[in-house]
Amino acid sequence: ITYVIDEGPRAYVERIDIRGNTKTRDYVIRREFEISEGDAFNRVLVTKAERRLRSLGYFSAVSITTEPGSAPDRVVLVVYVEDQATGSFSIAAGVSTNQGFIAEVALEETNFLGRGQILKISVAGNLDERQYNLSFTDPYFLGTRISAGFDLFHTQSKGGRRPFTTETTGGAVRL
């Protein structure tokens, strides 16, 4: 038995066309590729990019196909995506033996303004206490694969079993 392995001619990515995205910006999709225009075509990297795009949770459908380029050694990558809803709204309520009736309203967007950023806003409290929270995360801070963000909070406590009122404001920076 003789095996003949022929590598064949090398093909290069002429361009990456993105179709179907109505909300998500092109650069959010392109940053999931480890291959760019002008690089040698690599099916493994294209498959990896498709997997990464699916795992973002921004799209209901993702497919990457190839089309012939302007020359025999050129290929065009066609990325078809279909945007889906990425926001959530939640309301929670409960009863505590210590605090009485408790309620929370929260809003979260995981693809804020189509930029792939995460924004969370929540308001919670009971008769004696209010909590306000704001959280923002950029998973590709300054175009790198470093996540950065900040959290802000404000808490107001008044009356109840205490004869005084307190207010706490603070925040945190994450990298």
Disulfide bonds with the S-S distance in Angstrom:
none
